[in-house]
Amino acid sequence: MTSPQLSLFRSLLREASKVDNYNFRSYAHRRVKAGFLANRNLQGEEATAAIVEGGKQLEMLKRQAILGQLYPSDRSVMESN
């Protein structure tokens, strides 16, 4: 992975961890990992387009995390300690 790809990957995972709801957070982690695995062999223009699309997804994930903080939900049974 190149530096912009690695940076995007880390940013997406970091933002996914901020999502309040357990189910959405788990889905976001799975989706980020699956997306990067599916697109790991892209080169040139395709890779650039994928990074741009990833940036859009990062912005959407940031908005989702903010909304989750504004309207928190009860903790899931999966999160109980």
C-alpha positions as CSV (number, residue, x, y, z in Angstrom):
1,M,0.0,0.0,0.0
2,T,1.2,3.5,-0.8
3,S,1.2,6.3,1.8
4,P,-2.1,7.9,0.7
5,Q,-3.8,4.5,0.7
6,L,-2.5,3.6,4.1
7,S,-3.4,7.0,5.5
8,L,-7.0,6.7,4.1
9,F,-7.2,3.1,5.5
10,R,-6.2,4.3,9.0
11,S,-8.5,7.3,8.9
12,L,-11.4,5.2,7.9
13,L,-10.8,2.7,10.7
14,R,-10.3,5.5,13.2
15,E,-13.6,7.1,12.2
16,A,-15.4,3.7,12.2
17,S,-14.3,3.3,15.8
18,K,-16.0,6.5,16.8
19,V,-19.4,5.4,15.6
20,D,-21.7,5.0,18.7
21,N,-23.9,2.0,17.7
22,Y,-22.1,-1.4,18.0
23,N,-23.8,-2.8,14.8
24,F,-23.0,0.2,12.7
25,R,-19.4,0.3,14.0
26,S,-18.9,-3.4,13.2
27,Y,-20.4,-3.0,9.8
28,A,-18.1,0.0,9.1
29,H,-15.0,-1.9,10.1
30,R,-16.0,-4.9,8.0
31,R,-16.8,-2.6,5.0
32,V,-13.5,-0.8,5.2
33,K,-11.4,-4.0,5.4
34,A,-13.4,-5.6,2.6
35,G,-13.2,-2.6,0.4
36,F,-9.4,-2.3,0.7
37,L,-9.0,-6.1,0.1
38,A,-11.1,-5.9,-3.0
39,N,-9.2,-3.0,-4.4
40,R,-5.7,-3.8,-3.4
41,N,-4.4,-4.5,-6.9
42,L,-5.6,-1.3,-8.5
43,Q,-3.1,0.8,-10.4
44,G,-2.9,4.2,-12.0
45,E,-6.2,6.0,-12.7
46,E,-8.3,3.3,-11.0
47,A,-6.3,3.6,-7.8
48,T,-6.7,7.4,-7.9
49,A,-10.4,7.2,-8.4
50,A,-10.7,4.6,-5.6
51,I,-8.8,7.0,-3.2
52,V,-11.2,9.9,-4.1
53,E,-14.2,7.6,-3.5
54,G,-12.6,6.6,-0.2
55,G,-12.3,10.2,0.8
56,K,-16.0,10.7,0.1
57,Q,-16.8,7.6,2.3
58,L,-14.5,9.1,5.0
59,E,-16.5,12.3,5.1
60,M,-19.8,10.3,5.3
61,L,-18.4,8.2,8.1
62,K,-17.4,11.4,10.0
63,R,-20.9,12.8,9.7
64,Q,-22.4,9.5,10.9
65,A,-20.1,9.5,13.9
66,I,-21.2,13.0,14.8
67,L,-24.8,12.1,14.4
68,G,-24.3,9.1,16.7
69,Q,-22.8,11.3,19.3
70,L,-25.7,13.8,19.1
71,Y,-28.3,11.0,19.5
72,P,-26.7,8.2,21.6
73,S,-28.3,4.8,21.8
74,D,-28.3,2.3,24.6
75,R,-25.3,0.1,24.8
76,S,-25.6,-3.3,23.1
77,V,-25.4,-6.6,25.0
78,M,-22.2,-7.2,22.9
79,E,-20.6,-4.2,24.5
80,S,-21.5,-4.9,28.1
81,N,-18.5,-5.6,30.4
